């Protein structure tokens, strides 16, 4: 475990035990530290995702080269197949590393609740763009409350729209929540499955 993650683990373990006795000003500070830990984790996951994308491009190039080779060039074909296998192995290791990082943080970092009314609908752990996990949760709460105030609200108008980096839950063209791969990692779901769950919630 990296030293910074170990420090975060110890810090959040202590904070978790004291959280019931902490005043509002201190809770804001705790949220700030939670966001910092989640931001660091998000940056590492983004780095791993970028490496995955680069390998995916290389994999496609290798597959094109393999298809273009004639059957007589077995030596070059064998080299390309080995490189493809190495890329897939590296990708598998990267995914395992991402999951381990999320698992190590999940035990010490509390997600930010999306709680527009009495019950928490779900938790948000990962940042997105310049929005911290807490800011995302607040924004989703606000959007859901607007739906509640819409007297013509129809659940059938909720849609799931996939895009390149997110799977979005949308109501009449307005974004409710954009679900990323990092969100899926935190919840052990694909982003499409998680978007379906959020839509149902």
C-alpha positions as CSV (number, residue, x, y, z in Angstrom):
1,X,0.0,0.0,0.0
2,X,1.4,3.4,-0.9
3,X,2.4,5.6,2.1
4,X,-0.3,8.3,1.3
5,X,-3.0,5.6,1.2
6,X,-1.8,4.2,4.5
7,X,-1.9,7.7,6.1
8,X,-5.4,8.2,4.6
9,X,-6.5,4.8,6.0
10,X,-5.3,5.7,9.5
11,X,-6.7,9.2,9.4
12,X,-10.1,8.1,8.1
13,X,-10.3,5.2,10.6
14,X,-9.8,7.7,13.4
15,X,-12.3,10.1,11.9
16,X,-14.9,7.4,11.4
17,X,-14.7,6.5,15.1
18,X,-15.1,10.2,16.1
19,X,-17.6,11.3,13.4
20,X,-20.7,11.1,15.7
21,X,-19.2,13.6,18.1
22,X,-17.9,16.1,15.5
23,X,-19.5,19.6,15.1
24,X,-20.5,20.9,11.7
25,X,-17.4,22.9,11.1
26,X,-15.2,19.9,11.7
27,X,-17.5,17.8,9.5
28,X,-16.8,20.2,6.7
29,X,-13.1,19.6,7.2
30,X,-13.6,15.9,7.3
31,X,-15.5,16.2,4.0
32,X,-12.6,18.2,2.6
33,X,-10.2,15.4,3.5
34,X,-12.6,12.8,2.1
35,X,-12.7,14.7,-1.2
36,X,-8.9,14.9,-1.2
37,X,-8.5,11.2,-0.8
38,X,-11.1,10.5,-3.4
39,X,-9.5,13.1,-5.8
40,X,-6.1,11.3,-5.5
41,X,-7.8,8.0,-6.1
42,X,-9.6,9.4,-9.1
43,X,-6.3,10.8,-10.6
44,X,-4.7,7.3,-10.3
45,X,-7.7,5.6,-11.9
46,X,-7.7,8.2,-14.7
47,X,-4.0,7.5,-15.3
48,X,-4.7,3.8,-15.5
49,X,-7.7,4.5,-17.8
50,X,-5.5,6.5,-20.1
51,X,-3.0,3.7,-20.3
52,X,-5.8,1.3,-21.1
53,X,-7.0,3.6,-23.9
54,X,-3.5,3.7,-25.3
55,X,-3.2,-0.1,-25.2
56,X,-6.6,-0.4,-26.8
57,X,-5.5,1.7,-29.8
58,X,-2.3,-0.4,-30.1
59,X,-4.4,-3.6,-29.9
60,X,-6.5,-2.4,-32.8
61,X,-3.4,-1.5,-34.8
62,X,-2.0,-5.0,-34.2
63,X,-5.3,-6.7,-35.2
64,X,-5.3,-4.7,-38.5
65,X,-1.7,-5.8,-39.1
66,X,-2.5,-9.4,-38.4
67,X,-5.4,-9.4,-40.8
68,X,-3.3,-7.8,-43.5
69,X,-0.5,-10.4,-43.2
70,X,-0.5,-13.3,-45.6
71,X,-0.4,-16.8,-44.3
72,X,3.2,-17.3,-45.4
73,X,4.6,-14.7,-43.0
74,X,4.1,-16.9,-39.9
75,X,7.1,-15.4,-38.0
76,X,5.8,-11.9,-38.0
77,X,2.3,-13.1,-37.3
78,X,3.6,-15.0,-34.2
79,X,5.3,-11.8,-33.0
80,X,2.1,-9.8,-33.4
81,X,0.0,-12.4,-31.6
82,X,2.5,-12.4,-28.7
83,X,2.3,-8.6,-28.5
84,X,-1.5,-8.7,-28.4
85,X,-1.4,-11.3,-25.6
86,X,1.0,-9.1,-23.6
87,X,-1.3,-6.1,-24.1
88,X,-4.3,-8.1,-22.9
89,X,-2.4,-9.3,-19.9
90,X,-1.3,-5.8,-19.0
91,X,-4.9,-4.6,-19.3
92,X,-6.1,-7.4,-17.0
93,X,-3.4,-6.4,-14.4
94,X,-4.5,-2.8,-14.7
95,X,-8.1,-3.6,-14.0
96,X,-7.1,-5.7,-11.0
97,X,-5.1,-2.8,-9.7
98,X,-8.0,-0.4,-10.1
99,X,-10.3,-2.7,-8.2
100,X,-7.8,-3.2,-5.4
101,X,-7.4,0.6,-5.0
102,X,-11.1,1.1,-4.8
103,X,-11.5,-1.8,-2.3
104,X,-8.8,-0.4,-0.1
105,X,-10.5,3.0,0.0
106,X,-14.0,1.7,0.2
107,X,-13.3,0.4,3.7
108,X,-12.2,3.8,5.0
109,X,-13.9,6.4,2.9
110,X,-17.6,7.1,3.1
111,X,-19.4,8.1,-0.1
112,X,-21.5,11.2,-0.3
113,X,-25.2,10.4,-0.1
114,X,-27.7,11.4,-2.7
115,X,-30.6,12.0,-0.2
116,X,-33.1,14.4,-1.7
117,X,-35.8,13.5,0.9
118,X,-35.8,11.0,3.8
119,X,-33.9,8.1,2.3
120,X,-30.5,7.9,0.7
121,X,-30.9,6.7,-2.9
122,X,-27.3,6.0,-3.5
123,X,-23.7,7.1,-2.7
124,X,-21.3,9.0,-4.9
125,X,-17.6,8.3,-4.4
126,X,-15.8,9.6,-7.5
127,X,-15.2,13.1,-8.8
128,X,-16.0,14.1,-12.4
129,X,-14.2,16.8,-14.2
130,X,-13.9,19.7,-11.7
131,X,-16.7,18.5,-9.5
132,X,-15.8,16.7,-6.3
133,X,-17.8,13.7,-5.2
134,X,-19.6,15.9,-2.6
135,X,-20.5,18.6,-5.2
136,X,-21.8,15.9,-7.6
137,X,-24.0,14.5,-4.9
138,X,-25.4,17.9,-4.1
139,X,-26.0,18.6,-7.8
140,X,-27.9,15.3,-8.2
141,X,-30.0,16.0,-5.1
142,X,-30.9,19.4,-6.5
143,X,-31.9,17.9,-9.9
144,X,-34.0,15.3,-8.2
145,X,-35.8,17.9,-6.1
146,X,-36.6,19.8,-9.3
147,X,-38.2,16.6,-10.7
148,X,-40.3,16.3,-7.5
149,X,-41.6,19.9,-8.1
150,X,-42.6,19.0,-11.7
151,X,-46.3,18.2,-11.5
152,X,-46.2,16.7,-14.9
153,X,-43.3,14.3,-14.0
154,X,-43.5,11.0,-15.8
155,X,-41.0,8.2,-14.9
156,X,-41.4,6.9,-18.5
157,X,-39.6,10.1,-19.6
158,X,-36.4,9.1,-17.8
159,X,-33.9,7.8,-20.3
160,X,-30.5,6.3,-20.3
161,X,-28.2,7.7,-22.9
162,X,-24.7,6.3,-23.4
163,X,-21.9,8.6,-24.4
164,X,-18.1,8.0,-24.9
165,X,-17.1,8.5,-21.2
166,X,-20.4,8.3,-19.3
167,X,-23.8,6.7,-19.3
168,X,-26.3,9.5,-18.5
169,X,-29.7,9.4,-16.8
170,X,-31.7,12.1,-18.5
171,X,-35.2,13.6,-18.0
172,X,-36.6,15.4,-21.0
173,X,-33.1,16.3,-22.2
174,X,-31.9,17.5,-18.8
175,X,-29.1,15.6,-17.2
176,X,-29.9,14.0,-13.8
177,X,-26.6,12.1,-13.3
178,X,-23.7,11.1,-15.5
179,X,-22.3,7.6,-14.5
180,X,-18.6,7.0,-15.2
181,X,-16.5,3.9,-15.2
182,X,-15.1,5.0,-11.9
183,X,-18.6,5.1,-10.4
184,X,-19.1,1.6,-11.7
185,X,-15.8,0.5,-10.1
186,X,-16.9,1.8,-6.7
187,X,-20.2,-0.1,-6.9
188,X,-18.8,-3.3,-8.6
189,X,-21.1,-2.7,-11.6
190,X,-20.6,-1.7,-15.2
191,X,-21.6,1.9,-15.8
192,X,-24.6,0.8,-17.8
193,X,-25.9,-1.4,-15.0
194,X,-25.3,1.3,-12.5
195,X,-27.2,3.9,-14.6
196,X,-30.1,1.5,-14.8
197,X,-30.1,1.2,-11.0
198,X,-29.9,4.9,-10.5
199,X,-32.8,5.4,-12.9
200,X,-34.9,2.9,-11.0
201,X,-34.0,4.6,-7.7
